[in-house]
Amino acid sequence: MTIPEHQVAPTLDTEVVDRYLARIEHAPVDEPTTAALTSLQDAHVRTVPFENLDIHLGWPLSLDLADLVDKVVDRRRGGFCYELNGLFCALLASLGYDAWLVEARVRNADGSLGPRYDHARILAAAGDGPLLVDVGTGVSPRGPIRLDDDPQRVGHTWFRVRAVDGRYDSDAYVDDAWAEGWSFEPTARALDEFLPRCRYHERSPDSHFTHKPICTLVTSDGHVTLADRELITTDAHGRHEETVEDPLAVLAERFGVAVPRWPGS
């Protein structure tokens, strides 16, 4: 793959980078290596939750970089793919990586593709070539994924990336079978190109993001999710579900997120 000559990713001021690294509990990065990228991604997905609470609180979403810094870094919130991958891409560019956003969409069972810009992902060049980076899903991988179809283990999950009709399709090995993930093209995109689809997911009753509040964080051996009042924990021992009486307390204790009221039922 040819790395785009003109990267779209903006950069952050040095002081913002320092605050961002403190937010994800990561040490300063001396060189943009693959090892550092892996460490950064792992730290990010275990400290910054995937969540859609603003949608249910009625607070408008913004993809402006300064607003994302305020929300995720300074107010210690999470976000969904456009917010988290958009901001993390800027961090990587600020640390010296060739990093750019790419648009991704669902590959349907019949081979057709879903709507454009349905998901934002990152390609970041470190070492031999671009790697797939994604900190913007509820089950984000704990490190970058090579763009080849050889199965590779990242954290506790096996992944592969296949070249299909000029695009790349990423799969995860789940329940003893390969499950299709997102299909993406390597073209660099600016974050504001994702804004129309972001507005759809923010406002449309047809988007699953408008159905109920959710907050998810990757853990060392799985992930923990608060879906309305259901706390779902997946780990090496399996899946456990319980109904919680005080979701605001759980949100603060398990996810480090504070909002003035619980926007669910």
Residue pairs with C-beta under 8 A, 6 or more apart in sequence:
1 129
1 130
1 147
1 186
3 98
3 125
3 130
4 100
4 187
4 188
6 188
7 93
7 98
7 99
7 100
7 188
8 100
8 101
8 188
8 189
8 190
8 191
9 89
9 90
9 92
9 93
9 99
9 100
9 101
9 188
10 65
10 90
10 93
11 90
11 93
11 94
12 20
12 65
12 69
12 90
12 91
12 94
14 94
16 69
16 73
16 94
17 91
17 94
17 95
18 28
19 69
19 73
19 74
20 69
20 73
20 87
20 91
21 27
21 28
21 29
23 47
23 48
23 72
23 73
23 76
24 40
24 43
24 44
24 47
24 48
25 43
25 47
26 39
26 40
26 43
26 44
29 36
29 40
29 95
30 36
31 96
32 92
32 95
32 96
32 97
32 126
33 126
33 127
34 126
34 127
34 131
34 144
36 95
36 126
37 92
37 97
37 124
37 126
37 131
37 133
37 143
37 144
38 142
38 143
38 144
40 91
40 92
40 95
41 88
41 133
41 135
41 140
41 141
41 142
41 143
41 144
42 142
42 143
42 155
44 84
44 88
44 135
45 135
45 140
45 141
45 142
45 217
45 218
46 142
46 217
46 218
46 219
46 220
47 217
47 256
48 72
48 78
48 79
48 84
48 135
49 78
49 215
49 216
49 217
49 255
49 256
49 257
50 78
50 79
50 80
50 81
50 84
50 136
50 137
50 138
50 140
50 214
50 215
50 216
50 217
51 77
51 78
51 79
51 80
51 213
51 214
51 215
51 216
51 255
51 257
52 80
52 209
52 213
52 214
53 77
53 213
53 215
53 257
53 259
53 263
54 60
54 61
54 79
55 61
55 201
55 202
55 209
55 210
55 213
56 210
56 212
56 213
56 263
56 264
57 259
57 261
57 263
58 263
60 202
61 82
61 83
61 198
61 199
61 202
62 68
62 71
63 82
63 83
63 86
63 191
63 192
63 194
63 195
63 198
65 86
65 87
65 90
65 191
68 79
68 83
68 86
68 87
69 87
71 77
71 79
71 83
72 78
72 79
72 83
72 84
72 87
73 87
76 256
76 257
76 258
77 257
78 84
78 215
78 217
78 255
78 257
79 87
79 136
80 136
80 201
80 209
81 119
81 120
81 121
81 134
81 136
81 137
82 120
82 136
82 191
82 194
82 195
82 197
82 198
83 136
84 135
84 136
85 101
85 120
85 121
85 122
85 133
85 134
85 135
85 136
86 101
86 120
86 191
86 194
88 122
88 133
88 135
88 136
89 99
89 100
89 101
89 122
89 124
89 133
89 191
92 99
92 122
92 124
92 133
93 99
97 124
97 125
97 126
98 124
98 125
98 130
99 122
99 123
99 124
99 125
99 133
100 122
100 123
100 124
100 188
100 189
101 120
101 121
101 122
101 188
101 189
101 190
101 191
101 194
102 120
102 121
102 122
102 123
102 184
102 185
102 186
102 187
102 188
102 189
103 116
103 117
103 118
103 119
103 120
103 184
103 185
103 187
103 189
103 193
103 194
104 118
104 119
104 120
104 121
104 182
104 183
104 184
105 113
105 114
105 115
105 116
105 117
105 118
105 119
105 182
105 183
105 184
106 113
106 114
106 118
106 182
106 183
107 113
107 114
107 164
107 169
107 180
107 182
107 183
108 114
113 183
115 197
116 197
117 189
117 193
117 194
117 196
117 197
118 197
119 136
119 137
119 182
119 184
120 136
120 189
120 191
120 194
121 132
121 133
121 134
121 136
121 182
121 184
122 132
122 133
122 134
122 135
123 130
123 131
123 132
123 133
123 186
124 130
124 131
124 133
124 144
125 131
126 144
129 147
130 147
130 186
131 144
131 145
131 146
131 147
132 144
132 145
132 146
132 147
132 161
132 168
132 170
132 184
133 144
133 145
134 140
134 141
138 214
138 216
138 223
138 225
139 157
139 216
139 218
139 223
140 218
141 154
141 155
141 157
141 159
142 154
142 155
142 218
143 154
143 155
144 154
145 152
145 154
145 159
145 161
145 170
146 152
146 161
147 161
147 163
147 168
148 160
148 161
149 160
149 161
149 162
149 163
150 160
151 158
151 159
151 160
151 173
152 158
152 159
152 160
153 159
155 218
156 221
156 222
156 236
157 172
157 173
157 174
158 172
158 173
159 170
159 171
159 172
159 173
160 170
160 171
160 173
160 178
161 168
161 169
161 170
161 171
162 168
162 169
162 170
162 171
164 183
166 185
167 183
167 184
167 185
168 183
168 184
168 185
168 186
169 180
169 181
169 182
169 183
170 181
170 182
170 183
170 184
171 178
171 179
171 180
171 181
172 178
172 179
172 181
173 179
200 207
201 207
201 209
201 210
202 209
202 210
203 210
204 210
212 227
212 228
212 264
213 226
213 227
213 228
213 262
213 263
213 264
214 225
214 226
214 227
214 228
215 225
215 226
215 251
215 255
215 257
216 223
216 224
216 225
216 226
217 223
217 224
217 225
217 254
217 255
219 235
221 235
221 236
222 233
222 234
222 235
222 236
223 234
224 231
224 232
224 233
224 234
224 254
224 255
225 231
225 232
225 233
225 234
226 232
226 244
226 247
226 250
226 251
226 254
226 255
228 247
228 264
228 265
229 243
229 244
229 245
229 247
229 264
229 265
230 241
230 242
230 243
230 244
231 241
231 242
231 243
231 244
231 250
231 254
232 239
232 240
232 241
233 239
233 240
233 241
234 240
244 250
247 262
247 264
248 259
248 261
248 262
251 257
251 258
251 259
251 262
252 258
